[in-house]
Amino acid sequence: MKSTVCCNVALHQNLIDGAWIGNRFLPNINPSDLSETVGEFASATEDETQAAITAARAAFPAWSRSGILERSRLLRDTSQEILRRKDEIGALLSREEGKTMAEGIGETVRAAQIFEFFSGEALRLGGEVLPSVRPGVEVQVTREPLGVIGIITPWNFPIAIPAWKIAPALCYGNTVVVKPAEVAPACTWMLAEILHRNGLPRGVLNLVMGKGSVVGQAMLEHREVDGITFTGSVSTGRRVAEACARHMRRSQIEMGGKNPLIVLDDADLGVAVDVALNGSFFSTGQRCTASSRLIVTDAIHDRFVAALAEQMTSLRVGHAMEATTQIGPVVDEGQLKQDLDYISLGQTEGARLVAGGALVTRQTEGHFLTPALFTDCTPTMRIMREEIFGPVAGVIRVNDYDEALAVANGTEFGLSAGICTTSLKHASHFRRNAEAGMVMVNLPTAGVDFHVPFGGRKGSSFGPREQGRYAVEFFTTVKTSYSSSF
Ligand code: NAD
């Protein structure tokens, strides 16, 4: 059994050493309709996690030496199947995470593109041949797979993030143990099922769903894991980094953000409002790259706030699968409580709630919250320093570009940073001086390409970049070999 139906609910097992295993399950609830269980997903034990790691280790020698054409074809076939089934998988994503259908399908297409990209990369593996400083000696620099990769993912991009970690891991010849977030495991299960059915040899990719404190922790402590790639919160990320350092193991850690969007007096008002609306609130604000700090100069401030608040009132919040919905529900009760607590804290701190922030009822019972906008924020307020991870943004009024830049950089995070301006001078200065891994000019802070590096600085990220050709840095290790020509 890999997926079976019991009491009208589909049961989904873990994939360990090519077999579907597990008899303890956790429910996956639709945040748009709490009466709907999307499915029951296996909750792995520590022993099962260890079995998955052992299987990945056993499969490594053969997979690391497998032909590049085999790997490339497998990744290409996976990409094509995801693309063929984008509506079905996109709908599953919307049901488990609450993104609108358009966002769910868009993210599914993104996953397909990532597999396609790494299908090509498998054929582009290369090295260098260099002359030695010693006569008669040749030097080769090559890359080899790292080994067994532990993949730990969050709930907010339930197919794109697993895809952008699994595809390069397999492309470069690594074997995998993947653990999705317990809130939204269905899309990763779907990916594992597709890869398995498309002919991935047993043990090369193992899926262990379940609790972070059990499965994730067991992955952190196991000696046979050669590298961990993690995306999630700062607190878990720190724990992962510490465990990896203890074991002298490579880590790639992507965490939270408190991303600034600067709006200067010379900005095109329509562009700035669109950019802020999208960056702050789309995907229910549940993006690590969301613009939660809107830093606006004096002369445009009032017009910008009025226009943004006006646009916000027409955003349709509702069931993720309804065609007219623009903002889906908050993912679960815990996240909703966090959002509401911060909205109330903002008011206590002296910020002014000028739009949204209210629970709304719809035909189904779900976690529906209208996007919230605060004004009169100061950089020291907790709502302007801590990641909320919901549809909540605050406006900080500043005098000029220099002050805006100082406020933008005055954070422990450094993931994405944006500016809306028609001044080439300020745009260029900002690109050079924003302390962030990704910089956007007249574009939302969220929304990135799949073929270029992704990642941040400071407290947002640790280790080599993800995605694009830069993924090779984490997923391979370099070998330098010398040979004498006699
Ligand atoms: P989280 O840290 O709660 O969980 C992430 C993963 O870690 C889950 O799979 C969880 O089960 C696992 N985990 C929990 N405890 C663990 C432990 N002790 N050992 C090992 N694994 C453990 O994060 P979340 O709530 O799922 O995701 C939201 C966070 O992710 C936000 O902070 C957001 O900014 C961040 N995020 C960052 C990026 C990025 O690329 N920078 C992208 C998306 C999300």
Residues whose N, C-alpha, C, O or C-beta is under 5 A from the ligand:
A	BS01	NAD	I152 T153 P154 W155 N156 K179 P180 A181 E182 G210 K211 G212 S213 G216 Q217 T231 G232 S233 V234 T236 E254 M255 G256 G257 C288 S460
